Amino acid sequence: MRAVLVHEGGGPDQLRYEQVPDPHISDTEALVRVQACGVNHLDLLVRDGPWAAVVSFPHIPGLEAAGEVAQVGRAVEHVRVGDRVLVGPIIVCGRCERCRQGDDNFCKTLKIIGLHVHGGYAEYLKAPGDNLIPIPSHMSYAEAAATPVAFGTAWHMLVTRAALKAGETVLIVAIGSGVGSAAAQISKYLGCRVIGTAGTDEKLAKARALGADEVINHCRADFSREVMRLTGKRGVDVVFEHVGTDTWQKSIASLARNGRLVTCGATTGRVAPTDIWLLFLKQLTLIGSYAATKRDFLEVFNLVSQGRLKPVIDRCFPLEEAASAQAYLMERRQFGKLILNP
């Protein structure tokens, strides 16, 4: 098969489109002919970042794959050859204490496809049969591949961790990202007022079309001050944060009394000052959120399947142009998700 491999850490030029042996499956696995694979920041960190130390090079990245079942192991019963499926990106044991409690995002043997094992930047991907989720006929492979990270992460952050409620106001930092565009839709679905930030007027217009009530160009204005102006100096109930150092202090300053900040990432840095006085004076809550549980994802995927939420796809690239797709992501040019098509 043809696949994109990373041979060593470095820039996008380390991605090579090559021919490699087809994967061989076990009795509990299935082989999927990949039709679409999402491009994510994790793919960048696997190539040039802290996760590169975890990877055994040469490595095939890509944690969001959708396609057609090409082969099934003898113990796989819920899918058949020819079925249209989405491959869940997190491999869990289903037996440890965390899995039994429903916190399978902290499974003791957790593995992420595209990080700990080869991923979907390829014509074929093998995965445990338990990770295959049937997709409806009206949903495209690209739409399916655009859902796990964006919608799973955003649902876990807003619903499970931050307990966002109807009537609240939420600030979505970098609303033009895949997870940001998903968060905007989830927030509106829950009946909330949405304020979003982005770096270009084009992205702000798209955010409004997506349902954002107010938008702020964070390259031209201090968004925390704009939030206070837009909310009559009250602030927001929830800040959806995933940027890190560059926006951390402004995000905290945007919160109302008893406000909650929920974060899932730190793409601009892991360390930032926190005003402790502001933290206790306004009785704020800082919430960490990691990935999503299978329960979370199936719940939000059901809404996507029903058309109540819709993946936003900025652009699709041929698999052989994976380096260009990653460069596009690094330059923050996208609004929504980027997809690779083998």
PALUM-437166 format. One record per atom (N, C-alpha, C): residue in one letter; x, y, z. Coordinates in steps of 0.2 Angstrom, whole numbers, padded with zeros to 4 digits, always signed. Each point is the difference from the previous one (the first is absolute). Layout:
residues N
AXYZ...
***
This chain:
residues 342
M+0004-0006+0000M-0004+0006+0000M+0004+0006+0000R-0003+0006-0002R+0004+0006+0001R-0002+0004+0006A+0005+0003+0003A-0001+0003+0007A+0005+0006+0001V-0002+0004+0004V+0005+0006+0002V+0003-0002+0007L+0007+0000+0000L+0004-0002+0005L+0004+0006+0003V+0001+0000+0006V+0005+0005+0003V+0006-0004+0002H+0006+0001-0003H+0006-0004+0002H+0004+0003+0005E-0001+0006+0002E+0003+0003+0006E-0003+0007+0001G+0002+0002+0006G-0003+0007+0002G+0002+0005-0004G-0004+0005-0001G+0001+0006-0004G-0006+0004-0003G+0001+0003-0005G-0005+0004-0004G-0004-0004-0004P-0005+0003-0004P-0004-0004-0004P+0003-0004-0006D+0007+0002-0001D+0004-0003-0005D+0001-0007+0002Q-0001-0002+0006Q+0002-0007+0003Q-0006-0005-0002L-0005+0003-0003L-0006-0004-0002L+0002-0003-0007R+0000-0007-0001R+0002-0003-0006R-0006-0004-0002Y-0002+0000-0006Y-0006-0004-0003Y+0004-0006-0004E-0001-0006+0003E+0003-0006-0002E-0004-0006+0000Q+0003-0005-0003Q-0004-0006+0000Q+0003-0005+0006V-0005-0003+0004V+0002-0004+0005V-0004-0006+0000P+0001-0005+0004P-0004-0006+0000P-0007+0001+0003D-0005-0004-0002D-0006+0001+0002D+0000-0003+0007P-0004+0003+0005P-0001-0002+0007P-0003-0007+0000H+0002-0004+0005H-0003-0007+0001H-0004+0000+0006I-0006-0002+0000I-0005+0000+0006I+0000-0006+0004S-0002+0001+0006S-0001-0006+0005S-0007-0002+0000D-0002-0005+0004D-0007-0002+0000D-0005+0005+0003T+0003+0005+0004T-0004+0005+0003T+0000+0007-0004E+0004+0000-0005E+0001+0006-0004E-0004+0000-0007A+0000+0006-0003A-0003+0001-0007A+0005+0004-0004L-0001-0001-0006L+0004+0005-0005L-0005+0004-0003V+0002+0007+0000V-0004+0005-0003V+0003+0003-0006R-0003+0000-0006R+0002+0004-0005R-0001+0007+0001V+0005+0004+0001V-0001+0007+0002V-0003+0004-0006Q-0005+0004+0002Q-0003+0005-0005Q+0001+0007+0002A+0001+0001+0006A+0001+0007+0003A+0004+0000+0007C+0004+0004+0001C+0004+0001+0006C+0001+0007+0002G-0002+0002+0006G+0000+0006+0003G+0008+0002+0001V+0001+0007+0000V+0007+0002+0001V-0001+0004+0007N+0005-0001+0005N-0001+0002+0006N+0007+0003+0003H-0001+0004+0005H+0006+0003+0003H+0005-0006+0003L-0004-0005+0002L+0004-0006+0003L+0005-0003-0006D-0002+0000-0006D+0004-0002-0005D+0006+0004-0001L+0000+0007+0002L+0006+0004+0000L+0004-0001+0006L-0003-0002+0005L+0004-0001+0006L+0004-0007+0000V-0003-0005-0004V+0003-0006-0001V+0006+0001-0005R+0000+0004-0004R+0005+0002-0005R+0006+0004+0003D-0003+0005+0004D+0005+0005+0003D-0003+0003+0006G+0001-0004+0006G-0003+0003+0006G+0001-0006+0005P-0003+0001+0006P+0001-0004+0006P-0002-0007-0002W-0005-0001-0004W-0002-0007-0001W+0005-0004-0005A+0005+0003-0003A+0005-0003-0004A+0004-0005+0004A+0001+0001+0006A+0003-0005+0004A-0003-0006+0001V-0007+0000-0001V-0004-0006+0002V+0000-0005-0007V+0001+0004-0005V-0001-0004-0007V+0006-0004-0002S-0001-0006-0003S+0005-0004-0003S+0001+0002-0007F+0005+0003-0002F+0000+0002-0007F+0003-0006-0004P-0002-0001-0007P-0005+0004-0004P-0007-0001+0003H-0004+0005+0000H-0007+0000+0002H-0005+0003-0004I-0006-0003+0000I-0005+0003-0004I-0005+0003+0005P-0001+0007-0001P-0004+0004+0004P-0007-0001-0002G-0005+0004+0004G-0007+0000-0002G-0004-0003+0005L-0004+0003+0004L-0004-0003+0005L-0008+0000-0002E-0002+0003-0006E-0007+0000-0001E-0001-0003-0007A-0002-0006-0001A-0001-0003-0006A-0007-0003-0001A-0002+0001-0006A-0007-0003-0002A+0001-0004-0007G-0003-0005-0001G+0000-0004-0006G-0004-0006+0000E+0002-0004-0004E-0004-0006-0002E+0003-0006+0003V-0003-0005+0003V+0003-0006+0003V+0002-0004-0005A+0006-0002+0000A+0003-0004-0006A+0001-0008+0003Q+0001+0000+0006Q+0001-0007+0003Q-0001+0000+0007V-0003-0006+0003V-0002+0000+0007V+0003-0006+0003G+0003+0000+0006G+0002-0006+0004G-0006-0004+0002R+0002-0006+0002R-0005-0005+0001R-0005+0002+0006A+0003+0004+0005A-0004+0001+0006A-0003+0007-0001V+0000+0003-0005V-0004+0006-0001V-0006-0001-0003E-0006+0002+0003E-0006-0002-0002E-0005+0005-0002H+0001+0007+0002H-0005+0005-0001H+0001+0004-0006V+0006-0002-0004V+0000+0003-0007V+0002-0005-0005R-0001+0002-0006R+0002-0005-0005R+0003+0003-0006V+0004-0004-0004V+0003+0003-0006V-0005+0004-0004G+0002+0006-0002G-0004+0005-0003G-0003+0005+0004D-0001-0001+0006D-0003+0005+0005D+0004+0007+0000R-0004+0005+0000R+0003+0007+0001R+0001+0001+0007V+0006+0002+0002V+0002+0001+0007V+0004+0006+0002L+0000+0002+0006L+0004+0005+0003L+0005-0004+0005V+0006+0001+0000V+0005-0003+0005V+0001+0004+0006G-0003-0002+0006G+0001+0004+0006G+0008+0000+0001P+0002+0006+0002P+0008+0001+0000P+0003-0003+0007I-0004-0001+0005I+0003-0002+0006I-0001-0008+0001I+0005-0003+0001I+0000-0008+0002I+0000-0001+0007V-0005-0003+0003V-0001-0001+0007V-0001-0007+0002C+0002-0002+0006C-0001-0007+0002C-0007-0002+0001G-0004+0004+0003G-0007-0001+0002G-0001-0004+0006R+0006-0001+0004R+0000-0005+0006R+0002+0003+0006C+0005+0005-0001C+0003+0003+0006C-0005+0005+0004E+0002+0002+0006E-0005+0004+0004E-0002+0006-0003R+0004+0003-0004R-0002+0007-0003R-0005-0002-0005C+0001-0005-0004C-0005-0002-0006C-0007-0002+0003R+0001-0004+0006R-0007-0002+0003R-0004+0006+0003Q+0004+0005+0002Q-0003+0006+0003Q-0003+0005-0006G+0002-0002-0006G-0002+0005-0006G+0005+0005-0001D+0006+0000+0003D+0005+0005-0001D+0005-0003-0005D-0002-0003-0005D+0005-0004-0004D+0005+0004-0004N-0001+0007+0000N+0005+0004-0002N+0007+0000+0004F-0001-0003+0006F+0006-0001+0005F+0001-0008+0001C-0002-0004-0005C+0002-0007+0000C+0007-0001+0001K+0002-0005+0004K+0007-0001+0002K+0004-0002-0006T-0003-0003-0005T+0004-0003-0006T-0002+0005-0006L-0003+0006+0001L-0002+0004-0006L+0005+0001-0005K-0002-0001-0006K+0005+0001-0006K-0004+0005-0005I+0003+0004-0003I-0003+0005-0005I+0002-0002-0007I-0004-0001-0004I+0001-0002-0007I+0004+0006-0003G+0005-0001-0004G+0004+0006-0003G+0005+0002+0005L+0000-0002+0006L+0006+0002+0005L+0003-0007+0003H-0003-0004+0003H+0003-0006+0003H+0000-0006-0005V-0004+0001-0005V-0001-0005-0006V+0000+0004-0006H+0001-0004-0006H-0001+0004-0006H-0007+0002-0001G+0000+0006-0004G-0007+0003-0001G-0002+0000-0007G-0005+0005-0001G-0004+0000-0006G+0003+0004-0006Y+0006+0002+0000Y+0003+0003-0006Y+0002-0005-0005A-0004-0004-0002A+0001-0006-0004A-0006-0003-0003E+0001-0004-0005E-0005-0003-0004E-0004-0005+0004Y+0003-0003+0005Y-0003-0005+0005Y+0002+0001+0007L-0004-0001+0004L+0001+0000+0008L-0003-0006+0003K+0004-0003+0005K-0003-0005+0004K-0001+0003+0007A-0006-0003+0003A-0002+0003+0006A-0004-0006+0003P-0001+0001+0007P-0004-0005+0004P-0007+0000-0003G-0003-0005-0001G-0007+0000-0002G-0005+0004+0005D+0002+0000+0006D-0004+0004+0005D+0000+0008-0002N+0005+0002-0004N+0001+0007-0001N-0004+0002-0007L-0003-0005-0003L-0004+0002-0006L-0007+0002+0001I-0002+0006-0002I-0006+0003+0001I-0004+0001-0007P-0005-0004-0001P-0004+0001-0006P-0002+0007-0002I+0001+0003-0006I-0003+0006-0001I-0006+0000-0005P-0004+0005+0000P-0006-0001-0004P+0001+0002-0007S-0004-0002-0004S+0001+0000-0008S+0000+0007-0002H-0003+0005+0004H+0000+0007-0003H+0006+0004+0002M+0004-0003+0005M+0006+0004+0002M+0006-0002-0004S+0003+0005-0002S+0006-0001-0004S+0006-0003+0004Y+0005-0003-0003Y+0006-0003+0004Y+0004+0006+0003A+0000+0006-0004A+0003+0006+0003A-0003+0003+0006E-0007+0000+0000E-0003+0002+0005E+0001-0004+0006A+0000-0007-0001A+0001-0005+0006A+0007+0001+0003A+0005+0001-0005A+0007+0001+0003A+0001+0006+0003A-0005+0005-0001A+0001+0007+0003A-0003+0000+0007T-0003-0005+0003T-0004+0000+0006T+0004-0002+0006P+0004-0005+0001P+0002-0003+0006P+0004+0005+0004V+0005+0004-0002V+0004+0004+0004V-0004+0007+0001A-0003+0003-0005A-0003+0006+0001A-0006-0001+0004F-0005-0004-0002F-0006+0000+0004F+0000-0004+0006G+0004-0006+0000G+0001-0003+0006G+0004+0004+0006T+0005+0003-0002T+0003+0005+0005T-0004+0005+0002A-0004+0004-0004A-0004+0005+0002A-0006-0002+0004W-0003-0006-0001W-0005-0002+0004W+0002-0002+0007H+0006-0003+0000H+0003-0002+0007H+0001+0006+0004M+0003+0005-0004M+0002+0007+0004M-0006+0003+0002L-0005+0001-0004L-0006+0005+0001L-0005-0004+0004V-0002-0006-0001V-0005-0003+0003V+0002-0004+0006T+0005-0004-0001T+0002-0005+0006T+0004+0004+0005R+0005+0004-0002R+0004+0003+0005R-0003+0007+0002A-0002+0004-0004A-0002+0007+0002A-0007+0001+0001A-0004-0006-0001A-0007+0000+0001A-0004+0007-0002L+0002+0001-0007L-0003+0006-0003L-0008+0000+0000K-0004+0005+0002K-0007+0000+0000K-0003+0005-0004A-0006-0001-0002A-0004+0004-0004A+0000+0007+0003G+0000+0005-0004G+0000+0007+0003G+0007+0003+0002E+0005-0004+0000E+0007+0002+0002E+0003+0003-0006T+0005+0004+0001T+0004+0003-0005T+0007-0003+0000V+0002-0002-0006V+0007-0003-0001V+0004+0003-0005L+0006+0001+0002L+0006+0003-0004L+0004-0006-0003I+0000+0000-0007I+0004-0005-0003I+0006+0003-0003V+0005-0001+0003V+0007+0002-0003V+0002-0004-0006A+0002+0004-0005A+0002-0003-0007A-0006-0004-0002I-0005+0003-0002I-0007-0004-0002I+0001-0003-0007G+0005+0003-0004G+0001-0003-0006G+0004-0007-0001S+0002-0002+0006S+0003-0007+0000S-0005-0005-0001G+0002-0007-0001G-0005-0005+0000G-0004-0001+0006V+0004+0000+0006V-0003-0001+0006V-0004+0007+0002G+0002+0005-0002G-0004+0007+0001G-0006+0000-0004S+0000-0002-0006S-0006+0000-0004S-0005-0005+0003A+0002-0006+0003A-0004-0005+0003A-0003+0003+0006A+0004+0003+0004A-0002+0003+0006A-0006+0006-0001A+0001+0003-0005A-0005+0005-0002A-0007-0003-0001Q+0000-0005-0004Q-0006-0004-0001Q-0003-0003+0006I+0004-0003+0004I-0003-0003+0006I-0003+0005+0005S+0004+0006+0000S-0003+0005+0005S-0006+0002-0002K-0001+0001-0007K-0007+0003-0002K-0005-0006+0000Y+0002-0006-0001Y-0005-0005+0001Y-0002-0001+0007L+0004+0002+0005L-0002+0000+0007L-0004+0006+0002G+0000+0005-0004G-0004+0006+0001G+0004+0006+0003C+0006+0000-0002C+0005+0005+0004C+0001+0006-0005R+0002+0006+0003R+0003+0005-0004R+0007-0001-0001V+0002+0001-0007V+0007-0002-0002V+0004+0007-0002I+0006+0001+0003I+0004+0005-0002I+0007-0004-0002G+0002+0002-0006G+0006-0004-0003G+0005+0005-0002T+0007-0002+0001T+0005+0004-0003T+0004-0004-0006A+0002+0004-0004A+0004-0003-0006A+0005+0006-0002G+0004-0002-0005G+0006+0005-0002G-0002+0003-0006T-0005-0001-0004T-0001+0003-0006T-0008+0002-0001D-0001+0005-0004D-0007+0001-0001D-0004-0005-0003E+0003-0004-0005E-0003-0005-0003E-0002-0006+0005K+0004-0001+0004K-0002-0005+0005K-0005+0002+0005L+0000+0007+0001L-0006+0002+0005L-0006+0000-0004A+0000+0001-0007A-0006+0000-0004A-0003-0007+0000K+0005-0005+0000K-0002-0007+0000K-0003-0002+0007A+0003+0003+0005A-0002-0002+0007A-0007+0003+0001R-0002+0005-0003R-0007+0003+0001R-0005-0005-0004A+0003-0002-0006A-0005-0004-0004A-0001-0007+0004L+0005-0002+0004L-0001-0006+0004L-0004+0001+0006G-0002+0006+0001G-0004+0001+0006G+0002+0005+0006A+0007+0002-0001A+0002+0004+0005A-0004+0007+0001D-0001+0002+0006D-0004+0006+0001D+0004+0006+0000E+0006-0001+0002E+0005+0006+0000E+0007-0003-0002V+0004+0004-0004V+0007-0002-0002V+0005+0005+0002I+0006-0002+0001I+0005+0005+0002I+0006-0002-0004N+0004+0005-0003N+0006-0001-0004N+0005+0000+0006H+0003-0005+0002H+0005+0000+0005H+0007+0003-0002C+0001+0001-0007C+0006+0003-0002C+0000+0008+0000R-0007+0002+0001R+0000+0008+0000R-0003+0002+0007A-0002-0004+0004A-0003+0002+0006A+0002-0004+0006D+0000+0002+0006D+0001-0004+0006D-0007-0003+0001F+0000-0007-0001F-0007-0003+0000F-0003+0000+0007S+0004+0000+0005S-0003+0001+0007S-0004+0006+0001R+0003+0006-0002R-0004+0006+0000R-0006+0000-0004E+0001-0003-0006E-0006+0000-0005E-0006-0004+0004V+0002-0006+0003V-0005-0004+0003V-0003+0004+0005M+0003+0004+0004M-0003+0004+0006M-0005+0005-0003R+0002+0003-0006R-0004+0005-0003R-0006-0004-0003L+0000-0005-0003L-0005-0004-0003L-0005-0003+0006T+0002-0001+0006T-0004-0003+0005T-0001+0005+0005G+0000+0007-0001G-0001+0005+0005G+0004-0001+0006K+0006-0001-0001K+0005-0001+0006K-0001-0006+0004R-0004-0005-0002R-0002-0006+0004R+0005-0005-0001G+0002-0002-0006G+0005-0005-0002G-0004-0006-0002V+0003-0005-0002V-0004-0006-0003V+0000-0006+0006D-0004-0004-0001D-0001-0006+0005D+0005-0005-0002V+0002-0001-0006V+0005-0006-0002V+0004+0003-0005V+0007-0001+0001V+0005+0001-0006V+0002-0007-0002F+0000-0001-0007F+0002-0006-0003F+0007+0002-0003E+0005-0003+0004E+0007+0002-0001E+0004-0006-0003H+0004+0001-0005H+0004-0006-0002H+0006+0003-0004V+0002+0006+0001V+0006+0004-0003V+0006+0000+0005G-0001+0001+0006G+0006+0000+0005G+0002+0007+0002T+0007+0000+0000T+0003+0006+0003T-0002+0007-0003D-0001+0000-0007D-0001+0006-0003D-0007+0003+0002T-0005-0004+0002T-0007+0003+0002T-0002-0002+0007W+0004-0003+0004W-0002-0002+0006W-0002+0005+0005Q+0004+0006+0001Q-0002+0005+0004Q-0006+0004-0002K-0001+0001-0006K-0006+0003-0003K-0006-0004+0001S+0001-0007-0001S-0006-0004+0001S-0002+0000+0007I+0004+0000+0005I-0002+0000+0007I-0003+0007+0001A+0003+0005-0002A-0003+0007+0001A-0007+0001-0003S-0002-0005-0005S-0006+0001-0003S-0006-0003+0004L+0002-0004+0005L-0005-0003+0004L-0005+0004+0005A-0006-0002+0000A-0004+0003+0005A+0001-0003+0007R-0003+0003+0005R+0000-0003+0007R-0003-0007-0001N+0004-0005+0004N-0002-0007-0001N+0001-0003-0007G+0004+0003-0004G+0001-0002-0007G+0004-0007+0000R+0000-0003-0005R+0004-0006-0001R+0004+0000-0006L+0007-0001+0000L+0004-0001-0006L+0001-0007-0001V-0001-0003-0006V+0002-0007-0001V+0005+0000-0006T+0005-0004+0001T+0005+0000-0005T+0002-0007-0002C+0002-0001-0006C+0002-0006-0003C+0007+0000-0003G+0003+0006-0001G+0006+0000-0004G+0004+0006+0002A+0006+0000-0003A+0005+0006+0001A+0005+0000-0006T-0003+0002-0005T+0004+0000-0006T+0005+0005-0001T-0001+0006+0004T+0005+0005+0000T+0004+0000+0006G+0000-0005+0004G+0004+0000+0006G-0003-0003+0006R+0003-0003+0005R-0003-0004+0005R+0000+0004+0007V+0004+0006+0000V+0000+0003+0006V-0002+0007-0001A-0004+0003+0005A-0002+0007+0000A-0002+0002+0007P+0001+0006+0001P-0002+0003+0007P-0007+0000+0001T-0002-0001+0007T-0007+0000+0002T-0001+0005+0005D-0005+0004+0000D-0001+0005+0005D-0004-0003+0006I+0004-0002+0005I-0004-0004+0005I-0005+0004+0004W+0001+0007+0000W-0004+0004+0004W-0007+0000-0004L+0000+0000-0007L-0006+0000-0004L-0003-0007+0001L+0004-0005+0000L-0003-0007+0001L-0004+0000+0006F+0002+0002+0006F-0004-0001+0006F-0006+0006+0001L+0002+0006-0003L-0004+0005+0001L-0007-0001-0004K+0001-0002-0006K-0006-0002-0004K-0002-0007+0000Q+0003-0004+0005Q-0002-0007+0001Q+0000-0004-0007L+0005+0001-0003L+0000-0004-0007L+0002-0007+0001T-0001-0004-0005T+0002-0007-0001T+0003-0001-0006L+0006-0003+0001L+0004-0002-0006L+0000-0008-0001I-0002-0002-0006I-0002-0007-0001I+0005-0003-0006G+0003-0005+0001G+0004-0004-0005G-0005-0005-0003S+0001-0001-0007S-0004-0005-0003S+0005-0004-0005Y+0000-0006+0000Y+0004-0004-0004Y-0004-0005-0005A+0001+0001-0006A-0003-0004-0005A-0008+0000+0001A-0003-0006-0001A-0007-0002+0001A-0001-0007+0002T-0005-0001+0004T-0001-0007+0001T-0004-0003-0006K-0001-0007+0000K-0004-0003-0006K-0007+0002+0001R-0002+0001+0006R-0007+0002+0001R-0002+0007-0002D+0005+0004+0001D-0001+0007-0002D+0000+0000-0008F+0005-0003-0003F+0000+0000-0007F-0006-0003-0003L-0002-0005+0002L-0006-0004-0003L-0006+0005+0001E-0001+0004+0005E-0005+0004+0001E+0000+0006-0005V+0006+0003-0001V+0000+0006-0004V+0000-0003-0008F+0002-0006-0001F+0000-0002-0007F-0007-0002-0002N-0004-0002+0005N-0007-0001-0002N-0003+0007-0002L+0001+0005+0003L-0002+0007-0002L+0002+0002-0007V+0007-0002-0001V+0003+0001-0007V-0004-0004-0005S-0001-0006+0002S-0004-0005-0005S-0007+0003-0002Q-0003+0003+0005Q-0007+0002-0001Q+0000+0007-0003G+0006+0003-0002G+0000+0007-0003G-0001+0006+0005R+0000-0002+0006R-0001+0006+0005R+0007+0004+0001L+0005-0004-0001L+0007+0003+0000L+0003-0002-0007K+0004+0005-0003K+0003-0002-0006K+0008+0002+0000P+0004-0005-0002P+0007+0001+0000P+0002+0006-0005V+0004+0004+0001V+0002+0006-0004V+0007-0002-0003I+0000-0001-0007I+0006-0002-0003I+0003+0006-0005D+0006+0002+0002D+0003+0005-0004D+0002-0002-0007R+0004-0006+0000R+0003-0002-0006R+0002-0007+0000C+0000-0003-0005C+0002-0007-0001C+0007+0000-0004F+0005-0004+0002F+0006-0001-0004F+0001-0007-0002P+0003-0001-0005P+0002-0007-0002P+0005-0003+0005L+0000-0006+0002L+0005-0003+0005L+0007+0002-0002E+0002+0000-0006E+0007+0002-0002E+0002+0007+0002E-0005+0004+0001E+0001+0007+0002E-0001+0001+0007A+0002-0005+0004A-0001+0001+0008A+0004+0005+0003A+0006+0001-0003A+0005+0005+0002A-0003+0007-0001S-0004+0001-0006S-0003+0007-0001S-0006+0001+0005A-0003-0006+0002A-0006+0001+0004A+0003+0002+0007Q+0005-0003+0002Q+0003+0001+0007Q+0002+0007+0000A+0003+0003-0005A+0003+0007+0000A-0006+0004+0000Y-0005-0001-0004Y-0007+0004+0001Y-0002+0000+0007L+0000-0005+0003L-0002+0000+0007L+0004+0004+0005M+0007-0001-0001M+0005+0004+0004M-0001+0007-0001E-0002+0002-0006E-0001+0008-0002E-0007+0002+0002R-0004-0004+0003R-0007+0002+0003R-0004+0003-0005R+0000-0003-0006R-0004+0003-0006R-0007-0003+0000Q-0001-0006+0003Q-0006-0003+0000Q-0006+0002+0004F-0006-0001-0002F-0006+0001+0004F-0003-0007+0000G+0000-0003+0006G-0002-0007+0000G+0005-0005-0001K-0002-0005-0003K+0005-0006-0001K+0003-0001-0006L+0006-0003+0000L+0004-0001-0006L+0000-0008-0001I-0001-0002-0006I-0001-0008-0001I+0005-0002-0006L+0002-0006+0001L+0005-0003-0005L-0005-0006-0003N+0001+0000-0007N-0004-0006-0004N+0006-0004-0003P+0000-0006+0002P+0005-0005-0003P-0002-0001-0007
***
